[in-house]
Amino acid sequence: MIGVRDTYIEIEQPTKITNELGEELNEWSLLEAAWASKKLKSSGESVEGGALSSKAVYELSMDYIPSLTGQMRINLDGEILNIIGHESPYRSRTVITAEATSYERRN
């Protein structure tokens, strides 16, 4: 095995549910939990409209997950990462590029 898979992640998929009033709602449900190696690819901060914005792009490598799509997200210990790319070379592993973004209002 190349690298260390020391980061526990949960891959979540969008799921439609119906509430008591018959309204259709979107929720996130667990597709698969996995151990992955996490590598920071880039990060940065900017100020837009009086708000501080920070962004970090990670590369996550784990065992092959055939049902993964770009509409899913990564839950990393409560921090939500959006999947911006993924590949599965030779169906031996899955490499996900994921982005974390946060905004803070400045006074």
Summary of the structure (lengths in Angstrom):
residues: 107
radius of gyration: 16.2
end to end distance: 48.4
largest distance: 50.7
contacts: 264
relative contact order: 0.24
helix: 3%
strand: 71%
